Amino acid sequence: MKHNDLSIDKIQTVYNKLLPYINITPLIEGSLELNNLLNTNIILKFECFQKGGSFKIRGAINNILSIGKKNLEKGITAVSAGNHAIAASYVANLFNLKNKIYIYENANPYRVNVCKNLKANLIYTKADKAFENVKNAEKEGYTFIHPFDGKNTLQGSATLGLEILNQLKELNKKIDNIVIAVGGGGLISGLGSYIKQLYPKTRVIGVEPFLANGMSQSLKINNPLINVKVSSIADSLCAPLHMPYSFSVAKNVIDEMIIITEDEMRESMLFAYNNFKLLLEPACVAGLSAVKYHLKNKITGENTLLVLCGSNLDYLTWKNIISG
């Protein structure tokens, strides 16, 4: 199934629009030592250095630019465990938009404070009530900026694929595998669709925690689940449901799904600190966990790109998570 909204030319146009508002994040080849540790030629895309701390800003800004400020006079609304809430707060502040940002009651305090510092109108909610809250806000005239569905959101994610391929050209490299953390599926759908159009043989590998594996379940039944049980430390990957549009893209670009454990993420957070000198949240190291514990002897000698999708975490939370 081809989505014209995600064509190569369309994504180039979107990327050109986004460039004044986003960072071109670093893409770095792994050291010989790191390659030997992971048993593959690793390439790291540091989207954790994006404005707002994650890739989410790409989709959020594309929504605003595509809809147009005149059509957003009554404001925007969003729902999130944290990273998308930050992205929505960022764009609301940037474009001076009224907003109702629904954030989960158990959201990390650091992320809550980031939103507050961006002058967001924060409203606490529960995961099972969140999308109902958003529907009520829409009735009041607010425009919903979806965290992982819809053409504008996926186009934003797809610009990450374009940027990656541009940077790989500069390095004169091609990738055999790209490993992507999966929550709602917006990142792997957008990014994966762009990669596959140009390099169909590149394997797109999705990664989910065992305690939030809705995409894996949805793929098994070939239908997006509308009620997913989630309880992972990787709260950024704990999407309570999946959506038809993004799923229709995801099922055509994902070559393999890998399910990881909570302990594997904790160990990968320590690995990232020791090797990258970064405090990364569980979702950000999901791909690293997949490579380290599940793919290690399967991708030897291949070029494998890890997307470090984002990280909004304070030291105390990081320490508590790795302590179990």
Secondary structure, 3 states (H helix, E strand, C coil): CCCHHHCHHHHHHHHHHHHHHCCCCCEEECCHHHHHHHCCEEEEEEHHHCHHHECHHHHHHHHHHHHCHHHHCCCEEEEECCHHHHHHHHHHHHCCCCEEEEEECCCCHHHHHHHHHCCCCEEEECCCCHHHHHHHHHHCCCEECCCCCCHHHHHHHHHHHHHHHHHHHHHCCCCCEEEEECCCCHHHHHHHHHHHHHCCCCEEEEEEEHHHCHHHHHHHHCCCCCCCCCCCCCHHHCCCCCCHHHHHHHHHHCCEEEEECHHHHHHHHHHHHHHHCCCCCHHHHHHHHHHHHCCCCCCCCCEEEEEECECCCCHHHHHHHHHC
